Amino acid sequence: MNKPQHPQPSRRLLIFQETRNPHNTAEVLYLPVNKLGLPICGDGPDLPSILELPLRILKVFTDIFNQPKYKGWAVLSAGRYHDTSEEGKFYAVILEQSVVPGQQGSGQGTMDLGTVTP
């Protein structure tokens, strides 16, 4: 007898660049490099827990991913991202669609990855 196959939840990789606010150089901004994220097939890249990030970055990502546009998505992991072709500090974040208890259907969230401002 065949077991029912459960589709893997949708995962996306988002990259953020740390930069100074041009209007207030004391303020640091985290701007999305790829606003819609990249779809991930399989396990995806191996990143540490988001809890291993410095507290200031953890706070910014918490503010970003608590926005309504990320409803139905959970942060799986996050960490520094090294891109030799670009200068600056980058961070990678892996999001996964979460299933909300009592929700019918596939558990798809509302991921409108337009402008991200912390």
Helices and strands as residue ranges (DSSP letters): E 11-21, E 24-32, E 38-40, G 50-52, H 55-65, G 68-70, E 73-81, E 89-97
